[in-house]
Amino acid sequence: MAIDWPNLTFAYMPTNGYLVVEYAEGVWGTPEVRTEPYIPLHIAASCLHYGQEAFEGLKAFTTRDGRVVLFRPEQNARRMALSAERLCMAPVPEELFISVCVQAVQANREFVPPYGTGASLYIRPLLIGTEPTVGVKASDTYMFIVLVTPVGPYYKDGFRPVEAAVLAGYDRAAPYGTGRAKTGGNYAASLLPSHLGKEQGYPIILFTDPAEHKYVDEFGTSNFMGITHDGVYKTPSSSSILKSVTNDSLQILAADMGLPVVSAPIAVSDLGQFAEVGACGTAAVITPISAVHHGDVVYRFGAADTAGPVLTELFGRLQGIQYGDLPDTHGWLLDVDAAVPVAE
Ligand SMILES: Cc1ncc(COP(=O)(O)O)c(C=O)c1O
C-alpha cells in the first residue's frame, strides 16, 4: 500500500497489529502481537464503568541517517506509572513499557514515515482495568496495549499562530482530582468546552486553575509556556495539569540557549508579561498562540500571523533533535534496533 506521507492527518490508520500484555494475580505476562484491531473485553470491565484507564502519546521518527528512534520513552513510562497510581491501577514497569513500545514499532516498521516527509509514527500506550466490577472497586486484572499509527506533519501550511479562549463555567480537572493523570475522564470533561470554543472561533481552549479560576493551568491537550518581554521562559506550576514531556524538553533547550526558566503560578491578569506564548505537546511540539480571550479582555502576543523568534528557535531545535538533524546532546533518542527486549 502506498502511503501519502506528507498528507497524512492525525487520524487512525490500520496497521499490521498492536501489542498486548495482560496482568493477573500480581504479574505481567508476555507481550503478544494481535492483528485484528479489537480487544475481547467483559461488558462489566472496570475501565468501561469506572474509568480505570490511562494512556500515553509519544512518537517514533526516522532520522536523517535512517535510524528509527523513540523520543524520551522513559518519560512516558514514568508518567503512566503516576497515572496508574492515581487511578489505583497496576503500574507497567518502565522496562516493560519501553520494550512493548519498541516491539510495536518493530512490528509496524513499514508504517514509520521516511525522513524528510515531516511525518512520524504516533505511539499510543493504553492501560485498562479489565475485571468485571459492578460495585465500585479497583480491578485486579489489567491489559496494557500499544497501538501505533502514522501521522502527518502538524504544520502543512507553516508554523502559524492561533487564538485561544478561556471559557467561563468549565474545568477539565478538580483541585485534588486527576488533572495530573493522563486519563480519559479529563479529556471527556474538555470535549464540551472545546466544542463550544470552536463554535466561537477558537481552535484551542485555555483552562484556569479549578480552585479559584485566577491562574493559568493548561490548554485542552497541551501545556502553556511563554517567553516574557524580558526573555524568561515561564510555565505554570499547578497541581492539576499534566506534566508535559515536550514542555520539559523545551525548558532544557531554553536553558541551553541561556534563557532563565521559571515554573510558577501565572495569574491570568499577568498574561501581559508575555511577548510570545505557545501551547506545547507531542502532537505539534509548539502551537504559537497570538491571543488569549478572557471575557471582554484580550491579551495579545506578538504578530497575529507569524510565530515569535524564540518559539521558532525552540521548535527548530526540538524537531532538529527528533529527526537527527541536530546532535542529540541530551541523550533523548532511543534507537529501536539497539533496544534490548525485556527478558521473560
Ligand atoms: C492535557 C495535556 N497537557 C499536556 C500535554 C502535552 O504533553 P506531552 O508533551 O507529553 O505530549 C498533553 C498531550 O499529551 C495533554 O493531553
Ligand as a Chemical Component Dictionary entry (heavy atoms), coordinates in Angstrom:
data_LIG
# 
_chem_comp.id                   LIG 
_chem_comp.type                 NON-POLYMER 
_chem_comp.pdbx_formal_charge   0 
_chem_comp.three_letter_code    LIG 
# 
loop_
_chem_comp_atom.comp_id 
_chem_comp_atom.atom_id 
_chem_comp_atom.alt_atom_id 
_chem_comp_atom.type_symbol 
_chem_comp_atom.charge 
_chem_comp_atom.model_Cartn_x 
_chem_comp_atom.model_Cartn_y 
_chem_comp_atom.model_Cartn_z 
_chem_comp_atom.pdbx_ordinal 
LIG C1 C1 C 0 -3.769 17.788 28.841 1  
LIG C2 C2 C 0 -2.432 17.706 28.184 2  
LIG N1 N1 N 0 -1.454 18.516 28.619 3  
LIG C3 C3 C 0 -0.226 18.490 28.073 4  
LIG C4 C4 C 0 0.081  17.617 27.036 5  
LIG C5 C5 C 0 1.449  17.596 26.454 6  
LIG O1 O1 O 0 2.177  16.519 26.938 7  
LIG P1 P1 P 0 3.350  15.878 26.088 8  
LIG O2 O2 O 0 4.311  16.966 25.805 9  
LIG O3 O3 O 0 3.938  14.839 26.973 10 
LIG O4 O4 O 0 2.739  15.335 24.858 11 
LIG C6 C6 C 0 -0.905 16.763 26.545 12 
LIG C7 C7 C 0 -0.625 15.845 25.435 13 
LIG O5 O5 O 0 -0.188 14.783 25.616 14 
LIG C8 C8 C 0 -2.183 16.796 27.132 15 
LIG O6 O6 O 0 -3.156 15.992 26.680 16 
# 
loop_
_chem_comp_bond.comp_id 
_chem_comp_bond.atom_id_1 
_chem_comp_bond.atom_id_2 
_chem_comp_bond.value_order 
_chem_comp_bond.pdbx_ordinal 
LIG C1 C2 SING 1  
LIG C2 N1 SING 2  
LIG C2 C8 DOUB 3  
LIG N1 C3 DOUB 4  
LIG C3 C4 SING 5  
LIG C4 C5 SING 6  
LIG C4 C6 DOUB 7  
LIG C5 O1 SING 8  
LIG O1 P1 SING 9  
LIG P1 O2 DOUB 10 
LIG P1 O3 SING 11 
LIG P1 O4 SING 12 
LIG C6 C7 SING 13 
LIG C6 C8 SING 14 
LIG C7 O5 DOUB 15 
LIG C8 O6 SING 16 
# 
